[in-house]
Structure formats: C-alpha cells, structure tokens
Amino acid sequence: MNRVAVAELTSEAFAPFGEVGAPLAGGEHGAGDVALDLARGMPRLYIMRLVQRGIAFDLMARHDRVTQCLGAIDAAPWLIAVAPAGIAQPELGDIRAFRIPSDRFIKLAHGTWHAGPYFTEPVRDFYNLELTDTNTADYTVAQLSAPMEFGV
C-alpha cells in the first residue's frame, strides 16, 4: 500500500485545492471569510455521520458545479486527501494529504479531487455544505491505480 505524507493545514499549502476557514472574533467579516459558489443549485447544509472510516482509500471524487465545505463538529482533527482540479485522473504523485484541526474547516475549489474525511475513531460527525444534488448530478469518481494510506 502506498503512503501519502500528512501535512499540517495552512492557507498557503491548501491554496491549490481551496480555502481554509478559521474562527472569526465576534462574527467579523473580511479576512478569514471563504468565497462560496452555490449559484448552480439549491444549497444543502447537513451533518454527515460517518462510521469507521480508517486511514486508507482507493477512490477520489470531485464536484465541478459547487464549492463544497467540510468541517468536524467535535473537537478532534481529521484527514483529507486532495488532488488538483483540471486533471482527468488523479495519479499517486498528484495526491496531497492534510490534517484538519478541529477549529478549522475547508472549502474545496471547483473540481478538486478529494478523499475524506478520514479518522480512526469509531464514529464522527461532520458538517457539509454543498448542493442538494451534488452527490448525484455533480459527482465524478476515480479509482486510484493503487490503494493509499495516510502516513500518520
């Protein structure tokens, strides 16, 4: 199994794949806001309950019509693997992995390949902002040439 190194999340490191959201004092606007595109359908904000994800994957998905936001509800970090938008099929060398702190969320740019959220706990809850039809009408999946594991 191939291993992908896990990087700590910074805005600069994640920029090719999207944006990082962080707490803002008093609900301020401006620096720290993420730019969403939900114009191509009805938005859907929901809580995903995921069970026993582990730290290995062999599929990646992308959404071309929406900027998807993901964040954990609890106080534990989680993992995501990403690959650049604009490529037809992610290859092992394209994939980057990040540890997302519990006080941050990510916005995936249009077409960014992703696998996750991943974690080792038995069950985790995540908030997800996308469109109501993202996982049916805007869902492209790629099978990787070999399974990957987060190098935690």
N, C-alpha and C positions, 0 to 999 in steps of 0.2 A: 504494500500500500504506500502511496506517495504521501509525503507530509508537506503541509504548507505552513510556513512560519507565521506566527500571530504577532501583529504589530499593535502597539497601543494607539488608540484613536486620537488623531489630531485633525484639525480642519484642513491643514496643508496636505497631509498624507491621504486624506479621504477625498480631496477635491476632484480628482479624475472620475469619481464614481457618484458624487452627490455632495450633500452638505451635512454638517453636524449641528444639531440643536442642543442648546445648553440652557440652564436656568437663567432667567432674567429677573433682576430685582424689581419687585413691585409690579410686574407685568409690563415693564417698559417695552417700547417698540424701537426698532432700528437695528443696531449692531447685535448680532445673535439671532435675528429672525431668519427663517429659511423661506425661500421663494417656492411656493407650491404652484402646480398646474393641475387643476381639477376641472378644467373647462370642457373636457370632452365626454362628460357624462355626469351622473349623479354621484356625489361623494358618499363614501361609506366609512364610518369610524366604528370600529368594533374591537372587542377583546378576544384574542385568539388564545385558547387554552391548548398548549402543546404538551404531549406526553412522551417521555423517554426518547429524546432526540439523539443523544450521544454526541460524538465529535467526528463522525465520518460521513461522507456524502459522495454521490456519484452522478448527481443531476444538478443542473443550474437552470434558472428561469429568468425571463426578462419580461418587462411590460413597456411597450412603446408609446402608449397614449397617456400615461399618468406618472406623476412623481409620487412614489409610494413612501410613506413614513412609517418607521417601526421603532418601538421603544418598550422596555420592560416595565412592568407595573411594580414589581417587587424590588428589593434592594440588592440584587446580585448582578454581576456583569454577565454578558453573553457574547457569543461569537457569530460572526458572519463572514462568508467568503464572497468576493466580488470579482468581476472581470469587466473590462471596458465595454461600453456601448459601441456599436458600429462594427463589431466583428460578428461573422456569421456563426461561428462555433468557438466557444472558449477552449483553449488548449491549456495544458498544465502550467506552462510558463506565463500565461496571462493572469492567473488567479492570485489575488492578494487576500489576506485574512486580517480581520481586526477584532480586538476585544472592545466591546462597547460598555463603558461604565454605566452603572445603574442610574446616574443622574444626567445621562445624555440620550438623545435619540438620533436616528439618521434619516435623511431624505435621500432616496435613490433617484438619480437622474434618469430621464427617459432612456430606456433601452439598456440600462446597466444590468449585466448578468449578476445573479445573486443566488446564494445557497444559505439558508438560515432563516430564523435564528436557531443556533445550536447551543447546547448546555448539557451538563452532566446530572443535574437534579432530576428527580422522577417526573415532576410536572412544573411548568412555568406558564405565566400569563403575560401576554404582550398586547399593547395597543397597536392597531394597524389602521392607517388612513390611506385609502385607495378609492377606486370607483366601484359601484355596485356590481359591474360586470368584469372587473379586472381579471379574475381567475377563470373566466370562460371566454370572453371576446378579445382579451389582450394578454395572452399567456403563451409564450413560446418557451419550450423546454429543450435542453440539450443534454444528451448523455455524454459524460466525460469518457475519455479513452481509457482511464484507469481510476479506481476509487481514490479519494483524497481523505486525509485525516488532518485535523488541526493539530499543529505542533505546540501543545500547551505545556 
